[in-house]
Amino acid sequence: MHKIILSALATLALSATHATGAEIRNLAPAFTAAYDASAQLPMPERVAAMKKVLLAQYPEFYGRGTPEKQDAAIARAIEAFPKLRDAYTDKAEKFGGAMQQHLDTYNKTFPHFRLTVPTAVLHSLHEMDGGTRELNGKLHLIFGADMLAYVNPKGDPAPLFHHELFHVMHAERFVCEEGKVWPQLWREGLATYVSHALNPGASENDLLLNFPSGMAATTRAKLPQAWRELAAVLDSSEKPVYGELFMMNSAKPGELPRRRGYYLGYLIAQEAAKTYDLQTLAALDCQQVRGLVESTVQQLSKRGME
């Protein structure tokens, strides 16, 4: 019986995987179909069944990490799915039309940009709402319908689309040191600023500056401390430092919020935009950005002390 179910799951995954345009795939329905088809299996067997489906549809993405970590992520996704299902389905169903719409508006500002990298919307196993990943040596653009449903289920998706489209374009021009604070500060800050410039009515929630909850407001309340600490780590490549600024690594109670590098980078780009237009900012090279980031942090830090 279980072999029959596994075979059915694989068929469902393949039939749900389709191209919505050149290199753009909507893989999200396959997770739902596999979730439903495996509902009667014990959890270990259900995880194995789901894993087989996910690996079959997108091995480059789902095949990363150890088997144990893969199994744990799938189990968590199964347990969380009932609460996310309606919003997840809505995000997935609207993805194709939304992508074309937001590409069109993005091209009004950056008319020479063409989306050529493999692009997909899927269940990210709670890894991401949207982002680029280098998989097997090639850049991919991925949207996680699960995290879109979790982080901002009813918000405007346009800022996120524009943010990630900018990352794809910027990655071709801005090839700087990976793992250091200052290049990532610029990458994420400028992408956030561009998404705001293209969507001037967007809220901090839409710009994902409210994740984790209250991140931007809490950082604003402690800006002098935030700038002072940032200035000291611009060239750092230490994982705990990088993780606290740009990821959800734990911060100690009472200290600055996690993921604040997005907001601080946004403020840096906002300040730079008083002198340069978006096209110029997007074209700056590594040496130019390094000097600009350092001088702007110093300038904003002094302003915060006045």
C-alpha angles and dihedrals in degrees: 000000000000091000089054090051092048090051091050091049092053091050091049091051093051094046091050093050110088141150116251090186139335106332092343115122133182105210097159098096090059091066091053093048092048091046091055096042093052097044095113096050123101110257098258091050091042091054090050091050093049091046091055091053095046094047090049094054101042114004094167091063104030096038095068122108130021121315089248093055091046091053093047092050092049092048091052091048091052092050094048098042101088092064093045099040101097095045091041091054091048093051092048095048093051096044100095096050092041093052093054092045094051093043088056093052091044091054091057088069099029103029096172095057118110123183105232104150121098107272131192144166113214146135101291095195086246094302102118149354091211138336150123123272130186105228120180089345096307130103115244129186112218133183119196110214088192095059092039086057092046103042103038111359097167102025130108109279095197096090092054093048091049091045092055095041087055090052090055092050094041093050089067092056107029107058104162139142112315118220097025122115102233099056092046091047088057096042095052097033094051093044089052092047092049091050089052093046090052091045106034093173094054118125125228086254091057090048089052090239090125093065115131092032112278095002097141095041093048092048091049090054090057102033098135090055092043094053093044093052092043093052090057095054106039092116095038120124095180110133096223091053094046092043095053093049099045108015138043096268111148120270122201116257113272095019129106117300126264119259092023091138088082092059096041090048089050091054090050092051091045090055092046090051089066086072105027134041122237095261091053093047091050091052099050114122128227096268093049092048094048091056094042094051094048095047093045093050089051091047095048091044092055091046090053090053095053 
